[in-house]
Amino acid sequence: MSDRPAADAAPLLFSVEDGIARIRFNRPAVLNAIDEATILAFQDAVDRTAKDRSVRAVVLSGEGRAFLAGGDVARFHAAGREAPKVVAGIIDPFHHAIVGLASLHAPVIASVHGAVAGAGLSVMLAADLAIAADDARFTLAYARIGTTPDGSGTFSLPRIVGLRKALELALLSDVVDAPEALRLGLVNKVVAAADLGAETDALARRLAAGPTLAFGRIKHLMRASFSHTLSDQLHAERDAFIASAGTRDFAEGVAAFVEKRAPTFTGE
């Protein structure tokens, strides 16, 4: 696979087919490092996904040798004293996109390989599920250039690995290999690099065939639970169950259970 796309190549590729939205970072010559054009394209892809009711699963991936190696540090360096303005122009649409991903009913899968660094790790952590190639390497990296995480990294990481380990990963910015990432819970599964595409597609198809509205409510319940009291969470569970009971997928699910057959969900 070439790391030298045409000069006018889009910095991000977006498509929807068979209920699966695919968002692929496409700056392989710089390990998909994020610049202004890339992040605006990412924001647009997430917004388009949110508006497309046919989408029932989302896959995030990267072209070339890496998933996403973080922000474009060379761009920050070239900006000189204008760096704060450049950074703000990237972070604002980046955070818009992260909130958009979390708000989707459709489950979001991060399919990662190679370098998963800085903003790349934040994007992966913001996904609902993550599958990694065995060549993936993970680092939060921000401290190495004298700055702090963005893209919800400080929100997601302590919730996944606990505060003490999150501080270690953020302050030291050591590189974590794929087996250790699996042990820590940063990813759900590690597969051979050659199998990453097929394994990701199988998972995406499985999720795309599921009860999308229920998936969305499950995502919201899980994410909101950290800020809820037990009573709050029980009320939220009640409301979500009742809302789900009014859907076509619930009717299909209970009918299939009674009739001892596999359900055919439509996402409605």
Secondary structure, 3 states (H helix, E strand, C coil): CCCCCCCCCCCEEEEEECCEEEEEECCHHHCCCECHHHHHHHHHHHHHHHHCCCCCEEEEEECCCCCECCECHHHHHHHHHHHHHHHHHHHHHHHHHHHHHHHCCCCEEEEECCEEECHHHHHHHHCCEEEEECCCEEECCHHHHCCCCCCCHHHHHHHHHCHHHHHHHHHHCCCEEHHHHHHHCCCCEEECHHHHHHHHHHHHHHHHCCCHHHHHHHHHHHHHHHHCCHHHHHHHHHHHHHHHHCCHHHHHHHHHHHCCCCCCCCCC
